[in-house]
Amino acid sequence: MLTLYAPQGTVAVAAHVALEEAGLPYTIHWISIIQGEQRSPEFLAINPKGRLPALLTEYGHLTETPAILDYIADISDKFMQSDPFQKARARELISFLAATVHVNHAHGPRAARWSDDPAAHVSMAAKVTETMADSCSVIEAVLPNAGWFLGSYCIADIHLYAVYRWFEGDGVAIANYPKLAAHFAAMKARPAVAKVAALHG
Ligand SMILES: N[C@@H](CCC(=O)N[C@@H](CS)C(=O)NCC(=O)O)C(=O)O
C-alpha cells in the first residue's frame, strides 16, 4: 500500500492525481503546512527537507514530485511515453515545472527562503506575476493546439495541472494563453482529477 503525505492544495496535487489515475491502492496522510506539521520531528524523519509531497512505498520514502510521478508511471505502467525522445520531452517539461515555475511561484508566499529582509520579500513578490507569465509563454509555445502535451496523457500533463492552479492567484491573465487554458479545462473534466480537486479545495 502506498501512502502519500500531502497538504491540501500545493504541488502535492500532482502526485495525488497520478495515484488516483493509476488506480493503485493508496492512502493519504494529510499534513497541515499552516500548522507547521512539515517541520515536526515525525515528518522530518520522513523527509528531512521538510517539504511535501512524500510517498511511502514498500521500499522506503520518495520525495520530489518529478521522482514520485516517475515512480507512479513506472509501477502502474501508465502515463509515460515508451519512445526515448518523447519520454525525455515529458521529463523536460516536468523539470521546467519543478525547477523554474514552482520556484518562480514560491518567490511570492515563500520569499523568506531567500532573504531575511522584509523589503526584499516585497520586491521578490512583486516580480512573481512577470516570471509566472514568462513561464506560461514558454509552456504555451510547446503545447499542441488541442489534446495532451505529447498526444497521449502522461505525467507531464498531471504536473502541469497542479502548477496551473497557481497562475491566476499569481496575477497571470490566463486568457492570454488559450492552449494552456484548454489543457486545464481538459484536465478538470477527467473524473479522477475532479475527485482529487474536491479534496484539495
Ligand atoms: N521540489 C519539490 C518542492 C516541494 C515543495 O516545496 N513543496 C511545498 C508545497 S508546494 C512545501 O512543502 N512547502 C512547505 C514549506 O516550505 O515549509 C517538489 O517538486 O516536490
The ligand as an SDF file (V2000), in Angstrom:
LIG
                    3D

 20 19  0  0  0  0  0  0  0  0999 V2000
   10.8730   20.2210   -5.3640 N   0  0  0  0  0  0  0  0  0  0  0  0
    9.7810   19.8130   -4.5190 C   0  0  0  0  0  0  0  0  0  0  0  0
    9.1950   21.0440   -3.8520 C   0  0  0  0  0  0  0  0  0  0  0  0
    8.2480   20.6750   -2.7620 C   0  0  0  0  0  0  0  0  0  0  0  0
    7.7370   21.9200   -2.0430 C   0  0  0  0  0  0  0  0  0  0  0  0
    8.4610   22.9400   -1.8970 O   0  0  0  0  0  0  0  0  0  0  0  0
    6.5050   21.8140   -1.5600 N   0  0  0  0  0  0  0  0  0  0  0  0
    5.9150   22.9010   -0.8090 C   0  0  0  0  0  0  0  0  0  0  0  0
    4.4170   22.9060   -1.0420 C   0  0  0  0  0  0  0  0  0  0  0  0
    4.0470   23.3710   -2.7160 S   0  0  0  0  0  0  0  0  0  0  0  0
    6.2060   22.7180    0.6590 C   0  0  0  0  0  0  0  0  0  0  0  0
    6.3660   21.6090    1.1180 O   0  0  0  0  0  0  0  0  0  0  0  0
    6.2470   23.8250    1.4080 N   0  0  0  0  0  0  0  0  0  0  0  0
    6.4170   23.7590    2.8270 C   0  0  0  0  0  0  0  0  0  0  0  0
    7.4200   24.7480    3.3360 C   0  0  0  0  0  0  0  0  0  0  0  0
    8.0060   25.4950    2.5340 O   0  0  0  0  0  0  0  0  0  0  0  0
    7.6390   24.7600    4.5370 O   0  0  0  0  0  0  0  0  0  0  0  0
    8.7230   19.0600   -5.3350 C   0  0  0  0  0  0  0  0  0  0  0  0
    8.6010   19.3680   -6.5310 O   0  0  0  0  0  0  0  0  0  0  0  0
    8.0620   18.1630   -4.7970 O   0  0  0  0  0  0  0  0  0  0  0  0
  1  2  1  0
  2  3  1  0
  2 18  1  0
  3  4  1  0
  4  5  1  0
  5  6  2  0
  5  7  1  0
  7  8  1  0
  8  9  1  0
  8 11  1  0
  9 10  1  0
 11 12  2  0
 11 13  1  0
 13 14  1  0
 14 15  1  0
 15 16  2  0
 15 17  1  0
 18 19  2  0
 18 20  1  0
M  END
$$$$
